[in-house]
Each structure stands twice: as structure tokens, then as C-alpha cells.
């Protein structure tokens, strides 16, 4: 049986636009001689719709769209994700898949395992499946599953956090004599996830002697990025076909194929591609075609600028340098060198005069008080105001450039360098920022070598260095990974050999800075635990780690 895996990039709540993509792929699959074409989870609505699912109009529109999609299933069968009402348990819904053929909806299948961890909150909206059924088609018995239904916690490890399920939908369908398992997914990208996912699918297929067709959404929706990487794993447990990464594609494969494809993994390149896709889709789906950012000559803004140029085109990226009395000549020169390497427009707005104006006006209120971090933050807030003003005037999306290490520690200025509409690298620890920058420079200098080699500094006071306020990033980042991503306690991290005072200091800073992160721009998620929807911490609390 020839199966088409339609790895599409839907936009949340764009019912007509998503249906157009689906119908185009149905026609292409039919023209290619496919017997069945498979689309991702919630393809009619796009994932994740979150509280838009409370809108009856959206659900009704998606059901009407499904009927129109069914009419196109004349020469090729269609499996497509959609949302249905749970009429027995109002106001709950079902995360569903429809099998359609001969212009009709033949059967509906419900998601069994509803994830309730990290960014997932499906029990808020959905009821679990109350039963399972097999589709008889072309002498095959097809079991249809949805995303989490295919995951096995014992093999997924940290990807599933603490998920533990009593049911195994694949085992249930195998017991009903299924010889093919189709899984439709909207599985967000996380560093290293594709390797884990493919290994899991291969083990499941080989153990059960059953072919698995896995179709994943591609594209970015808000903070989440979907990598595609759809695969067909044959009953011997070998990958027989695979789709592209971070792009739409239609893959035609034979369910009985004995081909063996070696899947290549490059985690740092995957992160680069994920961030580029995340910028491009966030901008386009929110109505932006261009962006701007402040260029300090530092590695964070330089990396963000490179990614933005690839995502939106260098002609659509505006860099603004805002030197102060504390800005080194090297930083200004490095910004200019980066702009020249990338071919972008670079504007300069010196802030010394503005800063002195603020100092003058604040002097009566600050009388008798020594300069401190207030004056440092004031410079950042002047820059943030200037950038937002240009964004307002030109309609460009303002990108913020803070990394995960700084954001975790609160080493950032509220209403200053945190201003903006998208935090591109806010889930990249500083050490990963350096790794990605070197990866980008692997075939030639794009980010100036001086930018990568010089000690990082906010340049808000004389001879300032990040390590004046923070532990060395080589020490800080592993502690943050243990504390944030692995949820280890302070005592557990200390037991791993880290300095007790440093660990305590880091944990306190992370906890103390939650109020800043609550007001930050949405960031693109690439690690197992990003700040945002997947990490919900109260502001008024006394937790000490």
C-alpha cells in the first residue's frame, strides 16, 4: 500500500488556509498514485490552539472543514487530525483523527493518552478515548493513534518528564490484529528529541512486528517549533522512508518497503534550523515581514541578527547600535563588521546625551544617593525605548537578544533590553550560544572572531564584565540545567560536586527573577524546559530550592 505522509505547516485557527494546504496535498498524493494520505494532529485547526478551543464557532468551523476535506477523498483515502465534541461530557472535546474515503467520513478515532506536563495541558480541553477501532482498508488492518499514544515512557526518558500511563494504545490495537499503526502528531522540537523519537519508533515496530507511519507537523506556532521528521518504520524496525526536517513535505512510501534509510543527526544544526523557522513563522503568522534589533557588538545580538537574516532576508533586518560613554570602540566596530558581513542596514543612535538628560531631571529626586545599578539600568531602558519607538514607527518586529543564562539569573533589565516581540535565543544557555556561533562560522567568518573571543559584557559601567555579577558560564550553565530542566534541588546539585555557595546563589537568583520572566517576550523553545508556558512558578512565594 502506497502511503503519502503530508507534513504540513498549519496556522492556528486558520481553518480555510489549513484546508487549502490539506486539499493541495490530497491532490498531489492522488496524482502520485498514493492509496492513502496522512496529515498531522489537529491539522484542521493547527496546534496548539490552547483556549481558542473554548470557542464553539472554531470547533464548528473545523467540523465543516472536515466535511469538505472528506469530499476530496475520492481517489485516495485520507487520515486527518481534527477536534470533535464529546457530546456525553459537555463542554469537553475529543482530540480526534478521521479516516475518510469515497467522499465520506468512514470512522473517527480519539486520542487516548492526554499529556499534562511541560507545555501540554490537554486534560484542560479533552476527554480520553473510550474505546478503539480498526480500519479495514486494502487488505490491511490499520490502527490510528494520535501523538502521545505512540510514546513509551520507558524509552522516551526526560522527553516525557514524569508521564506514566496505564494504557498502551499500540498494544491494544496490535491485539485487535492491526498490521499498520498510523500516528498523527504535533510534536514540538526539543534538542535531541528526533534521535529519541526515531529510536523509540524503531523499537516499537520491531518488538510488535508492525509497520508504523509517523506524520508530524512542521513549522512554528508561538514559542513552539515543530520539526516534521515524519518517518515510516517497517515491521522489521528499520526506517524505510523519512520526511525533511523543519519544512513541509509530501513523502510517498510503500508500507511493505524493505528499504533501510540511515537517519543522520546533527543537534547543533537542528537548533539553528529550528530558530530560523521559529523566527520566520512567528513573524509571518503575526503579520510582520521585517524586524529590527539592537546590536551591541556582543555575541548574543550578533547570533540573533544572523538567524534573523536567514529567516527574513537581510534586506528585511535593521540593526541599531546605541553607543554610550561606556561602549568600547571594539564593540562599535564589531557591530559594523557584522552588518557589513551580513549586508544589512545599520543605524546609530548615541545615547550619552539622552542619558545625561535623564540624570539631570532625576537629580532632585536622587539627591544624596550614590550612583548604582539604577543608572546602569537606565541606559538599557533608554535603548529599549528607542528600539520600541523605531518598531512602532516602521512596523518592524523587535527581536530581543537575551540568552537563557541571563534570563534565568535576572541579568537583564525590565523595560530595557527585555523589550520586544520575540525573544529568539532566550532558551539557549550562554555556552550553547557560543557553540552555535562557532557552528555558523564553520565555513567562513560571519560573526566577527573578536565578538566570540572577547569577554562578555553589558558595558553599562567602566570595565564591566558579566563574570563580575555571574559565575563563569561554564559553571553556571550546568547548574541551571540541573535546576531548571532536571528539577533537581539545591542539595541534590551540591551532591553532584558543585560549590554549595554558588549553587545556593544561583537558585536564589532564579527564584527571585521570576517576576521579570513573567513580563518577557515569548521565546522560542529548544530545550526540554523553557521559561514560559511549560514552567509555571508563582511570584509571591518563599521557595528556597
LONUVEX-266662 format. One record per residue (C-alpha): x negated, y, z negated; residue in one letter. Coordinates in steps of 0.2 Angstrom, whole numbers, padded with zeros to 4 digits, always signed. Layout:
BEGIN
XYZA/...
# end
This chain:
BEGIN
+0000+0000+0000X/-0007+0017+0005X/-0006+0029-0009X/-0008+0048-0007X/-0015+0057-0023X/-0009+0075-0022X/-0020+0085-0033X/-0011+0102-0033X/-0013+0118-0042X/+0004+0124-0048X/+0008+0141-0056X/+0018+0140-0072X/+0036+0144-0069X/+0034+0147-0050X/+0047+0135-0045X/+0048+0140-0027X/+0029+0141-0025X/+0026+0125-0033X/+0040+0116-0022X/+0032+0123-0007X/+0015+0115-0012X/+0024+0099-0015X/+0033+0098+0001X/+0017+0103+0011X/+0008+0088+0003X/+0023+0076+0006X/+0022+0081+0025X/+0003+0079+0025X/+0004+0062+0016X/+0018+0056+0028X/+0008+0061+0043X/-0007+0052+0036X/+0003+0036+0035X/+0004+0035+0016X/+0018+0024+0009X/+0019+0034-0007X/+0013+0051-0013X/+0010+0055-0031X/+0010+0073-0039X/+0004+0078-0057X/+0013+0080-0073X/+0027+0094-0073X/+0022+0098-0055X/+0039+0107-0053X/+0035+0119-0067X/+0017+0119-0070X/+0008+0115-0086X/+0008+0121-0099X/+0025+0131-0099X/+0025+0132-0118X/+0040+0142-0125X/+0047+0145-0107X/+0054+0128-0110X/+0067+0136-0121X/+0074+0144-0105X/+0089+0134-0099X/+0088+0143-0082X/+0070+0137-0080X/+0075+0119-0083X/+0090+0120-0072X/+0079+0128-0058X/+0066+0114-0059X/+0080+0101-0058X/+0087+0109-0042X/+0070+0110-0035X/+0068+0091-0039X/+0084+0088-0029X/+0076+0097-0014X/+0060+0088-0016X/+0070+0071-0016X/+0077+0075+0001X/+0060+0076+0008X/+0056+0058+0003X/+0062+0050+0019X/+0046+0043+0027X/+0036+0042+0011X/+0041+0038-0007X/+0037+0052-0020X/+0032+0052-0038X/+0033+0069-0046X/+0032+0077-0063X/+0047+0087-0069X/+0057+0092-0085X/+0074+0085-0089X/+0086+0087-0103X/+0088+0075-0117X/+0107+0075-0117X/+0108+0064-0133X/+0097+0075-0143X/+0100+0094-0139X/+0090+0105-0137X/+0076+0093-0134X/+0069+0089-0117X/+0060+0075-0108X/+0043+0076-0100X/+0048+0066-0085X/+0042+0058-0069X/+0054+0055-0054X/+0052+0041-0041X/+0061+0047-0025X/+0064+0038-0009X/+0076+0038+0006X/+0081+0056+0001X/+0086+0051-0016X/+0080+0051-0034X/+0079+0032-0037X/+0073+0032-0055X/+0067+0044-0069X/+0053+0039-0082X/+0049+0048-0098X/+0033+0051-0107X/+0031+0040-0122X/+0016+0047-0131X/+0018+0066-0135X/+0001+0074-0141X/+0002+0085-0156X/-0016+0091-0158X/-0028+0104-0151X/-0019+0114-0138X/-0005+0101-0136X/+0012+0104-0145X/+0023+0093-0136X/+0034+0087-0150X/+0040+0105-0151X/+0049+0103-0135X/+0051+0084-0130X/+0058+0068-0136X/+0048+0052-0133X/+0054+0039-0120X/+0067+0027-0127X/+0063+0013-0115X/+0053+0009-0100X/+0057+0003-0082X/+0048-0004-0067X/+0049+0002-0049X/+0050-0012-0036X/+0043-0005-0020X/+0034-0013-0005X/+0032-0030-0015X/+0024-0021-0029X/+0029-0018-0047X/+0024+0000-0052X/+0024+0006-0069X/+0024+0025-0071X/+0016+0034-0086X/+0013+0052-0090X/-0004+0059-0096X/-0006+0054-0114X/+0002+0037-0110X/-0014+0031-0102X/-0026+0036-0115X/-0033+0024-0128X/-0039+0032-0144X/-0052+0019-0147X/-0061+0024-0131X/-0057+0042-0130X/-0066+0047-0146X/-0066+0066-0150X/-0056+0069-0134X/-0040+0064-0144X/-0045+0071-0161X/-0035+0061-0174X/-0022+0054-0162X/-0015+0037-0167X/-0001+0029-0158X/+0009+0013-0162X/+0014+0010-0144X/+0004+0007-0129X/+0014+0011-0113X/+0002+0002-0102X/+0003-0014-0111X/+0022-0013-0112X/+0023-0010-0093X/+0010-0024-0090X/+0021-0036-0100X/+0035-0031-0088X/+0024-0038-0074X/+0018-0021-0067X/+0004-0023-0055X/+0000-0005-0052X/+0000+0009-0066X/+0003+0026-0059X/-0002+0040-0071X/+0003+0058-0068X/-0007+0071-0078X/-0010+0089-0083X/-0026+0085-0092X/-0037+0101-0097X/-0055+0101-0094X/-0067+0099-0108X/-0086+0097-0107X/-0090+0078-0104X/-0071+0073-0103X/-0072+0067-0085X/-0085+0054-0089X/-0075+0048-0104X/-0059+0048-0094X/-0066+0038-0080X/-0074+0025-0091X/-0058+0023-0101X/-0048+0020-0085X/-0060+0008-0078X/-0060-0002-0095X/-0041-0002-0095X/-0039-0008-0077X/-0052-0021-0079X/-0045-0028-0095X/-0027-0029-0089X/-0032-0034-0071X/-0021-0020-0064X/-0024-0005-0052X/-0022+0012-0060X/-0018+0028-0050X/-0023+0043-0060X/-0017+0060-0052X/-0022+0076-0062X/-0018+0094-0059X/-0031+0106-0053X/-0033+0125-0057X/-0032+0137-0071X/-0017+0142-0081X/-0021+0155-0095X/-0035+0148-0106X/-0034+0130-0099X/-0043+0124-0084X/-0038+0108-0075X/-0052+0099-0066X/-0042+0087-0055X/-0054+0072-0053X/-0040+0061-0048X/-0045+0043-0046X/-0039+0026-0040X/-0047+0012-0050X/-0044-0006-0043X/-0039-0021-0053X/-0057-0026-0055X/-0061-0010-0064X/-0070-0001-0050X/-0067+0017-0044X/-0061+0014-0026X/-0056+0032-0022X/-0058+0049-0031X/-0052+0067-0028X/-0063+0083-0029X/-0067+0092-0044X/-0059+0109-0048X/-0050+0111-0032X/-0034+0105-0023X/-0035+0090-0013X/-0025+0076-0005X/-0033+0059-0006X/-0027+0044+0004X/-0032+0027-0003X/-0026+0008-0002X/-0021+0001-0019X/-0029-0015-0014X/-0046-0007-0009X/-0061-0016-0014X/-0072-0001-0011X/-0084+0005-0025X/-0087+0023-0027X/-0100+0029-0039X/-0094+0044-0049X/-0108+0057-0052X/-0108+0068-0067X/-0116+0085-0070X/-0109+0093-0086X/-0118+0110-0084X/-0112+0112-0066X/-0094+0106-0071X/-0094+0121-0084X/-0100+0133-0070X/-0086+0127-0058X/-0073+0127-0072X/-0077+0145-0077X/-0077+0151-0059X/-0060+0143-0056X/-0053+0149-0073X/-0058+0167-0068X/-0051+0166-0051X/-0034+0158-0056X/-0031+0169-0071X/-0034+0185-0060X/-0024+0179-0045X/-0009+0172-0056X/-0009+0188-0066X/-0009+0199-0051X/-0027+0205-0051X/-0039+0205-0036X/-0053+0214-0043X/-0062+0216-0060X/-0075+0226-0070X/-0086+0223-0084X/-0099+0232-0095X/-0117+0227-0090X/-0129+0229-0105X/-0144+0220-0097X/-0141+0206-0108X/-0139+0188-0104X/-0120+0187-0109X/-0114+0201-0097X/-0126+0195-0084X/-0119+0177-0084X/-0101+0184-0084X/-0105+0195-0069X/-0112+0181-0059X/-0097+0170-0062X/-0085+0184-0058X/-0094+0187-0041X/-0092+0169-0036X/-0074+0169-0042X/-0068+0185-0034X/-0081+0190-0022X/-0095+0203-0025X/-0085+0217-0017X/-0072+0215-0030X/-0083+0216-0045X/-0088+0233-0053X/-0102+0234-0066X/-0103+0249-0078X/-0119+0252-0088X/-0117+0264-0103X/-0134+0268-0110X/-0136+0276-0127X/-0151+0283-0136X/-0154+0265-0142X/-0154+0257-0125X/-0171+0251-0119X/-0177+0255-0102X/-0179+0237-0099X/-0160+0234-0102X/-0155+0248-0090X/-0167+0241-0077X/-0161+0223-0079X/-0143+0229-0076X/-0149+0237-0060X/-0159+0222-0054X/-0144+0211-0057X/-0132+0222-0047X/-0145+0223-0033X/-0147+0204-0033X/-0128+0201-0033X/-0124+0216-0021X/-0111+0224-0032X/-0107+0242-0036X/-0115+0248-0052X/-0109+0264-0060X/-0117+0273-0075X/-0109+0282-0089X/-0121+0288-0103X/-0113+0288-0120X/-0125+0299-0130X/-0115+0315-0128X/-0099+0306-0132X/-0107+0298-0147X/-0113+0315-0154X/-0096+0322-0151X/-0088+0309-0162X/-0102+0311-0175X/-0098+0330-0176X/-0079+0328-0178X/-0081+0314-0191X/-0095+0323-0201X/-0082+0332-0213X/-0074+0315-0217X/-0091+0306-0218X/-0099+0319-0229X/-0111+0312-0242X/-0110+0295-0234X/-0126+0287-0226X/-0125+0280-0208X/-0121+0262-0207X/-0113+0249-0196X/-0099+0261-0194X/-0110+0271-0182X/-0115+0256-0173X/-0098+0250-0170X/-0093+0267-0164X/-0105+0265-0150X/-0096+0249-0145X/-0079+0257-0147X/-0084+0271-0135X/-0089+0259-0122X/-0073+0249-0124X/-0063+0264-0122X/-0072+0269-0106X/-0070+0252-0099X/-0052+0251-0103X/-0050+0268-0095X/-0058+0263-0079X/-0047+0247-0079X/-0031+0257-0082X/-0036+0269-0068X/-0042+0257-0055X/-0031+0242-0059X/-0046+0230-0061X/-0046+0216-0074X/-0058+0220-0088X/-0069+0205-0092X/-0076+0204-0110X/-0093+0196-0111X/-0095+0189-0129X/-0100+0171-0132X/-0094+0158-0144X/-0108+0160-0157X/-0105+0179-0159X/-0086+0177-0159X/-0087+0163-0172X/-0098+0174-0183X/-0088+0190-0180X/-0104+0198-0172X/-0093+0208-0161X/-0083+0225-0163X/-0064+0225-0163X/-0058+0238-0151X/-0075+0239-0144X/-0084+0225-0134X/-0069+0214-0138X/-0058+0225-0127X/-0052+0217-0111X/-0040+0205-0102X/-0050+0189-0101X/-0065+0183-0112X/-0075+0172-0099X/-0088+0164-0110X/-0080+0165-0127X/-0081+0146-0128X/-0099+0145-0123X/-0111+0144-0138X/-0127+0155-0135X/-0138+0141-0132X/-0126+0135-0118X/-0126+0152-0111X/-0145+0151-0109X/-0143+0134-0101X/-0130+0139-0089X/-0140+0155-0084X/-0155+0144-0080X/-0144+0132-0070X/-0138+0147-0060X/-0156+0152-0057X/-0162+0134-0052X/-0163+0138-0033X/-0169+0156-0035X/-0168+0171-0046X/-0151+0178-0048X/-0151+0183-0066X/-0167+0193-0069X/-0180+0182-0078X/-0183+0197-0091X/-0164+0196-0096X/-0166+0177-0100X/-0183+0179-0109X/-0181+0194-0120X/-0174+0193-0137X/-0155+0196-0138X/-0150+0212-0145X/-0134+0223-0146X/-0145+0239-0145X/-0134+0249-0157X/-0149+0254-0168X/-0168+0256-0167X/-0177+0239-0163X/-0161+0229-0167X/-0161+0210-0164X/-0147+0198-0165X/-0158+0187-0177X/-0158+0202-0189X/-0139+0198-0193X/-0138+0180-0187X/-0148+0164-0190X/-0158+0158-0174X/-0146+0152-0161X/-0155+0135-0161X/-0150+0133-0179X/-0133+0142-0179X/-0125+0133-0164X/-0127+0115-0171X/-0119+0121-0187X/-0105+0129-0178X/-0102+0114-0168X/-0101+0103-0184X/-0090+0116-0192X/-0078+0121-0178X/-0077+0107-0166X/-0080+0092-0178X/-0071+0100-0193X/-0085+0095-0205X/-0085+0103-0222X/-0099+0113-0228X/-0106+0099-0240X/-0105+0087-0225X/-0115+0098-0214X/-0128+0101-0228X/-0129+0082-0230X/-0135+0081-0212X/-0151+0091-0216X/-0146+0109-0214X/-0151+0123-0226X/-0137+0125-0239X/-0138+0144-0240X/-0137+0145-0221X/-0123+0133-0219X/-0113+0142-0233X/-0116+0159-0225X/-0111+0153-0208X/-0095+0145-0214X/-0090+0161-0224X/-0093+0172-0208X/-0082+0161-0198X/-0068+0161-0210X/-0070+0180-0213X/-0069+0184-0195X/-0053+0175-0190X/-0043+0192-0190X/-0055+0198-0176X/-0052+0182-0165X/-0033+0184-0168X/-0034+0200-0158X/-0046+0195-0145X/-0043+0192-0126X/-0038+0175-0121X/-0054+0164-0117X/-0057+0150-0105X/-0058+0133-0114X/-0073+0122-0110X/-0077+0113-0127X/-0067+0101-0137X/-0062+0115-0149X/-0060+0133-0143X/-0054+0148-0153X/-0036+0151-0148X/-0020+0140-0147X/-0030+0125-0152X/-0037+0132-0168X/-0023+0140-0179X/-0030+0147-0195X/-0021+0159-0207X/-0028+0176-0210X/-0024+0178-0228X/-0032+0163-0237X/-0046+0158-0249X/-0053+0143-0239X/-0072+0141-0243X/-0076+0126-0231X/
# end
